[in-house]
Amino acid sequence: MALSPLVVDDLAQILLGCVCAELDRVAGLVEDQPGCPDCTSCVVPGKPAWDNCTSDCSGATTPGQLTVNLERIYATSAFPTETKDVLGSRNCAPVRQAADYVITLLRCAPSYMSQGCPPSCKEQAAAARILHVDAVSITNSLLCCFPETSRARRGQQFTMGPLRTVGPEGQCVGIEQRVTVALPSCGCPVEESP
């Protein structure tokens, strides 16, 4: 089964949009919770560089970095299990493709003061609260928004990997969520005879 040329990028953009919308929604409900980062919120090629968890870029009001990247594409006969079936033979095994995406959200981590003092418990608790709310927001965006983004009768087919905390590293701490999506396929292109 063939894939539309834009299907992988379209799904990455949809994932980004769902997460960003939920982060903004929750920011309106939870006091002192930042919304979707307005400086760096994008689909990236490969693993994201941890280069903007602060609000250092011009005009940014919401600090952080939200990225979605493709990790791999693989064949599956029984989604989400990777198949080792021989392809191209005259068998009738229904094989489709699946894509693994990684959603990464980084925020500022409390750091040492200029005098060398570690961050206070109050600062760490505030950062932890933001991280915990971000974790729930990402989960909710996948459970509530993403399934509704497909025109397929049953919505998007996907599995969620474990959500994990990443960092602190440098001045960043955040969330990493892996998602495996069954890619919608179509028939192979047929060459027209002259």
The 8 nearest C-alpha neighbors of each residue, nearest first, counted from 0:
[[1, 186, 184, 185, 95, 187, 94, 2],
 [0, 2, 187, 185, 184, 186, 3, 188],
 [3, 1, 184, 185, 4, 0, 6, 183],
 [2, 4, 6, 5, 1, 184, 185, 183],
 [5, 3, 6, 2, 7, 8, 1, 9],
 [6, 4, 8, 3, 7, 9, 2, 10],
 [5, 7, 9, 3, 8, 4, 10, 2],
 [8, 6, 10, 9, 5, 11, 98, 4],
 [7, 9, 11, 10, 5, 6, 12, 42],
 [8, 10, 6, 12, 11, 7, 5, 13],
 [9, 11, 13, 12, 7, 8, 14, 6],
 [10, 12, 8, 14, 13, 9, 67, 15],
 [13, 11, 15, 9, 10, 14, 16, 8],
 [14, 12, 10, 16, 15, 11, 17, 9],
 [15, 13, 11, 17, 12, 16, 10, 18],
 [16, 14, 12, 18, 13, 17, 19, 67],
 [15, 17, 13, 19, 14, 18, 20, 12],
 [18, 16, 14, 20, 140, 19, 15, 144],
 [19, 17, 21, 140, 15, 20, 16, 137],
 [18, 20, 35, 22, 16, 21, 17, 15],
 [19, 21, 23, 17, 18, 22, 16, 24],
 [20, 22, 24, 18, 23, 19, 140, 136],
 [23, 21, 34, 19, 35, 25, 24, 20],
 [24, 22, 34, 26, 20, 21, 35, 25],
 [25, 23, 21, 27, 26, 22, 20, 28],
 [24, 26, 28, 27, 22, 23, 29, 21],
 [27, 25, 34, 32, 23, 28, 29, 24],
 [26, 28, 25, 24, 29, 23, 30, 32],
 [27, 29, 25, 26, 30, 24, 32, 23],
 [30, 28, 26, 32, 27, 25, 31, 132],
 [29, 31, 32, 28, 26, 27, 33, 25],
 [32, 30, 33, 29, 26, 129, 125, 27],
 [31, 33, 26, 30, 29, 129, 34, 25],
 [34, 32, 26, 61, 31, 35, 62, 22],
 [35, 33, 23, 22, 26, 36, 61, 32],
 [34, 36, 19, 22, 23, 37, 33, 61],
 [37, 35, 63, 61, 62, 38, 64, 40],
 [38, 36, 61, 59, 39, 35, 40, 60],
 [37, 39, 59, 36, 56, 40, 62, 64],
 [40, 38, 64, 37, 36, 41, 65, 63],
 [41, 39, 65, 66, 64, 36, 38, 37],
 [40, 42, 66, 43, 39, 65, 67, 15],
 [41, 43, 67, 66, 68, 11, 12, 44],
 [44, 42, 68, 67, 41, 45, 66, 47],
 [45, 43, 68, 46, 42, 69, 47, 67],
 [46, 44, 68, 43, 47, 69, 70, 67],
 [45, 47, 68, 48, 44, 43, 70, 69],
 [48, 46, 49, 45, 43, 66, 68, 44],
 [49, 47, 50, 46, 51, 45, 43, 66],
 [50, 48, 51, 47, 52, 171, 105, 64],
 [49, 51, 48, 52, 64, 47, 53, 171],
 [52, 50, 53, 64, 49, 63, 39, 55],
 [51, 53, 63, 106, 64, 107, 105, 171],
 [54, 52, 62, 51, 55, 63, 107, 106],
 [55, 53, 62, 59, 56, 61, 60, 63],
 [54, 56, 53, 57, 59, 51, 62, 52],
 [57, 55, 54, 59, 38, 58, 51, 53],
 [58, 56, 59, 55, 38, 54, 60, 37],
 [57, 59, 56, 60, 38, 54, 55, 37],
 [60, 58, 38, 54, 57, 61, 37, 56],
 [59, 61, 62, 58, 54, 37, 38, 36],
 [62, 60, 36, 37, 59, 33, 34, 54],
 [63, 61, 54, 53, 36, 52, 60, 106],
 [62, 64, 52, 106, 36, 105, 53, 51],
 [63, 65, 39, 105, 52, 104, 36, 51],
 [66, 64, 104, 40, 103, 39, 36, 105],
 [67, 65, 41, 103, 42, 40, 102, 43],
 [68, 66, 102, 42, 101, 43, 15, 11],
 [67, 69, 43, 101, 100, 45, 42, 44],
 [70, 68, 100, 71, 99, 101, 45, 67],
 [69, 71, 99, 100, 68, 101, 45, 72],
 [72, 70, 99, 98, 69, 73, 100, 97],
 [73, 71, 98, 97, 99, 96, 74, 70],
 [72, 74, 97, 96, 98, 81, 71, 75],
 [75, 73, 96, 95, 82, 81, 97, 94],
 [74, 76, 82, 81, 95, 78, 77, 94],
 [75, 77, 94, 82, 93, 78, 95, 74],
 [76, 78, 75, 80, 79, 82, 81, 94],
 [79, 77, 80, 75, 76, 181, 81, 97],
 [78, 80, 77, 81, 75, 97, 158, 179],
 [81, 79, 78, 77, 75, 82, 76, 74],
 [82, 80, 75, 74, 79, 73, 83, 76],
 [83, 81, 75, 84, 74, 76, 80, 77],
 [82, 84, 85, 81, 74, 75, 86, 76],
 [85, 83, 82, 86, 76, 92, 94, 75],
 [84, 86, 83, 87, 88, 82, 90, 92],
 [87, 85, 88, 84, 90, 94, 92, 89],
 [86, 88, 89, 85, 90, 84, 91, 92],
 [89, 87, 90, 86, 85, 91, 92, 84],
 [90, 88, 87, 91, 86, 92, 85, 93],
 [89, 91, 88, 92, 87, 86, 85, 93],
 [90, 92, 93, 89, 88, 94, 86, 87],
 [91, 93, 90, 94, 76, 84, 86, 89],
 [94, 92, 76, 91, 95, 0, 75, 77],
 [93, 95, 76, 75, 92, 74, 0, 96],
 [96, 94, 75, 74, 0, 76, 93, 97],
 [95, 97, 74, 182, 73, 75, 181, 72],
 [96, 98, 181, 182, 73, 180, 72, 74],
 [97, 99, 72, 180, 179, 71, 100, 73],
 [98, 100, 179, 71, 70, 178, 69, 72],
 [101, 99, 69, 178, 70, 68, 177, 179],
 [100, 102, 177, 68, 67, 176, 103, 178],
 [101, 103, 67, 176, 175, 66, 177, 100],
 [104, 102, 175, 66, 174, 65, 101, 67],
 [103, 105, 65, 174, 173, 64, 66, 175],
 [106, 104, 173, 64, 63, 52, 172, 171],
 [105, 107, 63, 52, 172, 171, 173, 108],
 [108, 106, 171, 52, 53, 170, 172, 109],
 [107, 109, 171, 170, 172, 110, 167, 106],
 [110, 108, 118, 123, 122, 107, 126, 111],
 [109, 111, 118, 108, 112, 117, 170, 169],
 [112, 110, 117, 116, 118, 115, 113, 109],
 [111, 113, 116, 115, 114, 117, 110, 118],
 [112, 114, 115, 111, 116, 110, 117, 118],
 [113, 115, 112, 116, 111, 117, 118, 110],
 [116, 114, 112, 113, 111, 117, 110, 118],
 [115, 117, 112, 111, 114, 118, 113, 119],
 [118, 116, 111, 112, 119, 115, 110, 109],
 [119, 117, 111, 110, 109, 122, 116, 123],
 [120, 118, 122, 121, 123, 117, 109, 116],
 [119, 121, 123, 122, 124, 118, 125, 117],
 [120, 122, 124, 119, 123, 125, 118, 126],
 [123, 121, 125, 119, 120, 124, 118, 126],
 [122, 124, 120, 126, 125, 121, 127, 109],
 [123, 125, 127, 121, 126, 122, 120, 128],
 [126, 124, 128, 122, 123, 127, 121, 129],
 [127, 125, 123, 129, 128, 124, 130, 122],
 [128, 126, 124, 130, 125, 129, 123, 131],
 [129, 127, 131, 125, 130, 126, 124, 132],
 [128, 130, 126, 132, 127, 131, 32, 133],
 [131, 129, 127, 133, 128, 132, 134, 126],
 [132, 130, 134, 128, 133, 129, 127, 135],
 [131, 133, 135, 129, 134, 130, 136, 128],
 [134, 132, 136, 130, 131, 135, 129, 137],
 [135, 133, 131, 137, 132, 136, 130, 138],
 [134, 136, 138, 132, 133, 137, 139, 131],
 [137, 135, 133, 139, 138, 134, 22, 21],
 [138, 136, 140, 134, 139, 135, 18, 133],
 [139, 137, 135, 141, 136, 140, 142, 134],
 [138, 140, 142, 136, 141, 137, 143, 135],
 [141, 139, 137, 144, 18, 143, 138, 17],
 [142, 140, 145, 138, 139, 143, 144, 137],
 [141, 143, 139, 140, 144, 138, 145, 146],
 [142, 144, 140, 139, 141, 145, 146, 147],
 [145, 143, 140, 147, 17, 146, 141, 142],
 [144, 146, 141, 147, 148, 143, 17, 142],
 [147, 145, 155, 154, 148, 144, 143, 149],
 [146, 148, 145, 149, 144, 154, 155, 143],
 [149, 147, 145, 146, 150, 155, 154, 144],
 [150, 148, 154, 151, 155, 147, 146, 145],
 [149, 151, 152, 154, 148, 147, 153, 155],
 [152, 150, 154, 149, 153, 155, 183, 148],
 [151, 153, 154, 150, 149, 155, 147, 156],
 [152, 154, 151, 155, 156, 149, 150, 146],
 [155, 153, 149, 151, 146, 152, 147, 150],
 [156, 154, 146, 149, 157, 153, 148, 145],
 [155, 157, 181, 180, 154, 158, 146, 153],
 [158, 156, 180, 179, 181, 155, 159, 178],
 [157, 159, 179, 178, 160, 180, 156, 79],
 [160, 158, 178, 177, 179, 161, 157, 176],
 [159, 161, 177, 178, 162, 158, 176, 179],
 [160, 162, 163, 159, 176, 177, 175, 178],
 [163, 161, 176, 175, 160, 174, 177, 164],
 [164, 162, 175, 174, 161, 165, 176, 173],
 [163, 165, 174, 173, 175, 166, 162, 172],
 [166, 164, 173, 174, 172, 167, 163, 175],
 [167, 165, 172, 168, 171, 173, 164, 169],
 [166, 168, 172, 171, 108, 165, 169, 170],
 [167, 169, 166, 171, 170, 172, 165, 108],
 [168, 170, 171, 167, 166, 108, 172, 110],
 [169, 171, 108, 107, 168, 110, 167, 172],
 [172, 170, 107, 108, 167, 168, 106, 169],
 [173, 171, 167, 166, 108, 105, 106, 165],
 [172, 174, 105, 165, 104, 164, 106, 130],
 [173, 175, 164, 104, 103, 165, 163, 134],
 [174, 176, 103, 163, 102, 162, 164, 165],
 [177, 175, 162, 102, 101, 103, 178, 174],
 [176, 178, 101, 160, 100, 159, 102, 175],
 [179, 177, 159, 100, 99, 158, 160, 101],
 [178, 180, 99, 158, 157, 98, 100, 159],
 [181, 179, 157, 98, 97, 156, 182, 178],
 [182, 180, 97, 156, 157, 96, 183, 98],
 [181, 183, 97, 96, 180, 184, 98, 95],
 [184, 182, 181, 2, 185, 6, 96, 95],
 [185, 183, 2, 1, 0, 182, 95, 3],
 [184, 186, 1, 0, 2, 187, 183, 3],
 [187, 185, 0, 1, 188, 184, 2, 189],
 [186, 188, 1, 0, 189, 185, 2, 184],
 [189, 187, 186, 190, 1, 185, 191, 0],
 [188, 190, 191, 187, 186, 192, 1, 185],
 [191, 189, 192, 188, 193, 187, 186, 1],
 [190, 192, 189, 193, 188, 187, 186, 1],
 [193, 191, 190, 189, 188, 187, 186, 1],
 [192, 191, 190, 189, 188, 187, 186, 1]]
